[in-house]
Amino acid sequence: MQQEPLFITDITIGGEIHTAKIFGNVDKTTNFIYYTFQLSDGKRIMISKFDGDKWQITNSNDGTNDLAEQLGKIIDTE
């Protein structure tokens, strides 16, 4: 059975517009809630609030969370 997205929206990342399907998930070992943004170009970005305050990208170690904050605002307003 394929999971249905919570919602679908258009987002701008790096000047490019992407259609994103947003899925909500729960880590079965830690119970952390995280969200997957499946972009129209096939890439996936996962974000979570591990510390309870700030959105963080969970599938990257690049150290920047500006994108996570941008995507988190979408979750917070839906």
C-alpha positions in Angstrom: 0.0 0.0 0.0 1.4 3.4 -1.0 1.3 6.2 1.5 -0.7 9.2 0.4 0.9 12.7 0.9 -0.5 14.9 3.6 -0.6 17.7 1.0 1.0 18.9 -2.2 2.4 22.4 -2.7 4.7 24.3 -4.9 7.9 25.6 -3.3 10.9 27.7 -4.5 14.3 26.3 -3.7 17.4 28.1 -5.1 15.3 30.1 -7.5 13.7 26.9 -8.9 10.0 26.1 -8.4 9.3 22.5 -7.4 6.1 20.6 -6.8 6.5 18.9 -3.5 4.5 16.0 -2.0 4.8 16.2 1.8 4.6 13.0 3.8 4.5 12.7 7.6 6.4 9.9 9.3 7.3 8.7 12.8 10.7 7.0 13.5 9.7 3.7 15.2 12.8 3.6 17.5 12.8 7.2 18.7 9.2 8.3 18.1 10.5 11.5 16.4 8.1 13.0 13.9 9.7 13.9 10.6 8.4 15.1 7.2 9.6 14.1 3.8 9.4 16.5 0.9 9.4 14.5 -2.3 10.3 17.1 -5.0 9.3 16.9 -8.6 12.9 16.3 -9.7 13.0 13.1 -7.7 15.0 14.4 -4.7 13.8 14.0 -1.2 14.4 16.3 1.8 13.6 15.2 5.3 13.1 17.6 8.2 12.4 17.2 11.9 12.5 19.2 15.1 14.9 16.9 17.0 15.6 19.5 19.8 11.9 20.6 19.9 12.6 24.2 18.7 14.4 24.3 15.3 13.7 22.5 12.1 16.7 20.6 10.9 17.4 18.6 7.7 17.8 15.0 8.7 19.2 13.5 5.6 22.1 15.9 5.2 25.2 17.0 7.2 25.8 20.3 5.3 25.3 22.3 8.5 22.8 24.8 7.0 19.2 24.8 8.2 17.9 27.8 6.3 16.1 25.4 3.9 14.8 23.4 6.9 13.3 26.5 8.4 11.7 27.4 5.0 10.2 24.0 4.7 9.2 23.9 8.4 7.2 27.1 7.9 5.1 25.2 5.3 4.4 22.4 7.8 3.6 24.9 10.6 1.1 26.8 8.5 -0.8 23.8 7.1 
